[in-house]
Amino acid sequence: MKLSMKMRMAVLLTLSGLLCGCAQLGYMVQAAHGQSVLLSAARPIDDWLADPQADLSLKNKLATARTIRAFAVRELGLPDNASYTTYAALRRPFVLWNVVATPALSLKPKQWCFPVAGCVSYRGYYEQAQAQAEALALRAAGYDVQVAGVPAYSTLGWFSDPVISTFIHYPDAELARLMFHELAHQVAYAPGDSAFNESFATTVEQAGLQRWLDLHGDAKMRQAYAVHAARKGDFLALLLRHRQALEANYAGQVSNTEKLLRKAEIFQALQDEYQTLKQSWDGYAGYDRWFAEPLSNAHLAAVATYHDLVPGFRTLLEKDNRFDRFYADVKALANLDRNERHRRLRGLASIMLKADSQ
């Protein structure tokens, strides 16, 4: 029996009441309310396309999203369901804001545990003011904190995720990449293992986007995405380099006072090197938003989450040579103990490294 949206909300809130304390229940209530409002705002894309009052540029992007959705099912074997068949217009720049917190001398993020999703390293709020209030409380408790706007997320198939105004006007390649990534979360999910979940979705988005560009991209689109991908790679390398410097600092045999001084130096160097990097990009400022708040450990806590296990997943995809086989193997990995699944993926990654070195 398929549960209605209201019934699913009721199930989630009942689970929350049984498994969480009062403070956690309050958080879950705002999350359920925000999800309900989002789904209530969604209308079928076909209705938008048939609406004579709808903006023409929006219609064109929605038609592209519909084409991407069909490609995801046909070519990538992603779920053929109602997700991304509706569109929700929101009056805010992000669908929600994530709060990430770390200790002052650690890059290990604070964990929050929820029914269904397991433990994750963030809390999402549908109102920016609530996210900022949570951040203020965490900073008062001594944590480093980042509040980051999120354009999209996956409900793991519990609900029919809509296309949202927060990302619909992305360039076509970016729109495809995002949709492939979020749909991949509906295929396989290991509760409490963000590195596994995000690296898997990143692998699907990358492989899927290459196929999308081969079929639908023209020279201009491919060039634009190549420039975007190069800048993203440069920025990620910058962050990883300074993340490693922070890890070495926190592991050092010196006083906490010295570690804090070195921490400030590392973040200043990150700021300075970013400005130099921007100059090599002809002043492109697309990552300025990342520096909107004072830099902290929380900014770098999740950098490796989306990429660390990707080489292992890529090797597995190449070995399987078909998405359906790949997904079956990934689901099997998701059922293993966390340490074992990571061990196997790192073993697969070493195969790729050996092949690249030969």
Buried (B, 14 or more C-beta within 10 A) or exposed (E): EEEEBEEBBEBBBEBBBEBBEEEBBEBBEBBBEBBBEBBEBBBEBEEBBEEEEBEEEBBEBBEBBBBBBEBBEEBBBBBEEEBBBBBBBBEEEBBBBBBBBBBBBBBEBBEBEBBBBBEBBBBBBBEBEBBBEBBEEBBEEEBBBBBBBBBBBBBBBBBBBBBBBBBBEBEBBBBBBBBBBBBBBBBBBBBBBBBBBBBBBBBBBBBBBEBBBEEBBEEEBEEBBEEBBEBEEBBBEBBBEBBBBBEEBBEEEEEEEEBEEBBEEBBEEBEEEBEEBBEEBEEBEEBEEBEEBEBBBBBBBBBBBBBBBBBBBBBBBBEBEEBEBBBBBBEEBBEBEBEEBBEBBEEBBEBBEEEEEE
